[in-house]
Amino acid sequence: MQDFFNNLDWMLILKAFVIGGLICVIGQILIDKTKLTSARILVIFVTTGAILRRFAGFINI
């Protein structure tokens, strides 16, 4: 079990946590400041993710 924790990339985990939090903040702002429902916001997020995933091969992030 100790090997498992030694092999983790803690910076990658931290980045994933921060980015996930930012996505949640954006969603909450959209819910609070617009008349969009949570279902429509979900569709926006999924569509944006699909578009970004499509062009990820062309853009080196």
C-alpha atoms as a printed R data frame, in Angstrom:
   type eleno elety resid chain resno       x      y       z
1  ATOM     1    CA   MET     A     1   0.000  0.000   0.000
2  ATOM     2    CA   GLN     A     2   2.915  2.331   0.707
3  ATOM     3    CA   ASP     A     3   4.136  1.888  -2.885
4  ATOM     4    CA   PHE     A     4   0.780  3.088  -4.136
5  ATOM     5    CA   PHE     A     5   1.037  6.385  -2.268
6  ATOM     6    CA   ASN     A     6   4.671  6.885  -3.217
7  ATOM     7    CA   ASN     A     7   3.849  6.545  -6.910
8  ATOM     8    CA   LEU     A     8   1.056  9.121  -6.915
9  ATOM     9    CA   ASP     A     9   1.614 12.415  -8.704
10 ATOM    10    CA   TRP     A    10   0.281 14.765  -6.040
11 ATOM    11    CA   MET     A    11   0.650 17.865  -8.233
12 ATOM    12    CA   LEU     A    12  -1.558 16.272 -10.902
13 ATOM    13    CA   ILE     A    13  -4.164 15.449  -8.259
14 ATOM    14    CA   LEU     A    14  -4.052 19.044  -6.982
15 ATOM    15    CA   LYS     A    15  -4.457 20.442 -10.510
16 ATOM    16    CA   ALA     A    16  -7.439 18.162 -11.158
17 ATOM    17    CA   PHE     A    17  -9.040 19.284  -7.883
18 ATOM    18    CA   VAL     A    18  -8.545 22.988  -8.680
19 ATOM    19    CA   ILE     A    19  -9.818 22.680 -12.263
20 ATOM    20    CA   GLY     A    20 -12.848 20.689 -11.102
21 ATOM    21    CA   GLY     A    21 -13.570 23.366  -8.512
22 ATOM    22    CA   LEU     A    22 -13.354 26.104 -11.132
23 ATOM    23    CA   ILE     A    23 -15.811 24.232 -13.346
24 ATOM    24    CA   CYS     A    24 -18.218 24.009 -10.392
25 ATOM    25    CA   VAL     A    25 -17.818 27.736  -9.685
26 ATOM    26    CA   ILE     A    26 -18.590 28.579 -13.318
27 ATOM    27    CA   GLY     A    27 -21.675 26.367 -13.210
28 ATOM    28    CA   GLN     A    28 -22.885 27.944  -9.961
29 ATOM    29    CA   ILE     A    29 -22.396 31.452 -11.357
30 ATOM    30    CA   LEU     A    30 -24.394 30.492 -14.455
31 ATOM    31    CA   ILE     A    31 -27.203 29.132 -12.276
32 ATOM    32    CA   ASP     A    32 -27.253 32.216 -10.037
33 ATOM    33    CA   LYS     A    33 -26.864 34.961 -12.644
34 ATOM    34    CA   THR     A    34 -28.834 33.575 -15.603
35 ATOM    35    CA   LYS     A    35 -32.174 31.905 -16.113
36 ATOM    36    CA   LEU     A    36 -30.500 28.769 -17.460
37 ATOM    37    CA   THR     A    37 -31.571 25.534 -15.831
38 ATOM    38    CA   SER     A    38 -29.016 23.074 -14.546
39 ATOM    39    CA   ALA     A    39 -29.903 20.717 -17.425
40 ATOM    40    CA   ARG     A    40 -29.038 23.363 -20.023
41 ATOM    41    CA   ILE     A    41 -25.793 24.169 -18.239
42 ATOM    42    CA   LEU     A    42 -24.942 20.464 -18.275
43 ATOM    43    CA   VAL     A    43 -25.552 20.369 -22.036
44 ATOM    44    CA   ILE     A    44 -23.302 23.424 -22.480
45 ATOM    45    CA   PHE     A    45 -20.526 21.781 -20.449
46 ATOM    46    CA   VAL     A    46 -20.796 18.455 -22.282
47 ATOM    47    CA   THR     A    47 -20.874 20.121 -25.714
48 ATOM    48    CA   THR     A    48 -17.920 22.347 -24.831
49 ATOM    49    CA   GLY     A    49 -15.999 19.318 -23.575
50 ATOM    50    CA   ALA     A    50 -16.715 17.390 -26.773
51 ATOM    51    CA   ILE     A    51 -15.577 20.304 -28.939
52 ATOM    52    CA   LEU     A    52 -12.405 20.805 -26.883
53 ATOM    53    CA   ARG     A    53 -11.721 17.067 -26.992
54 ATOM    54    CA   ARG     A    54 -12.077 17.101 -30.799
55 ATOM    55    CA   PHE     A    55  -9.552 19.892 -31.217
56 ATOM    56    CA   ALA     A    56  -7.189 18.686 -28.490
57 ATOM    57    CA   GLY     A    57  -5.173 16.858 -31.146
58 ATOM    58    CA   PHE     A    58  -4.538 20.127 -32.961
59 ATOM    59    CA   ILE     A    59  -3.717 22.225 -29.904
60 ATOM    60    CA   ASN     A    60  -0.900 21.362 -27.532
61 ATOM    61    CA   ILE     A    61  -2.028 22.436 -24.091
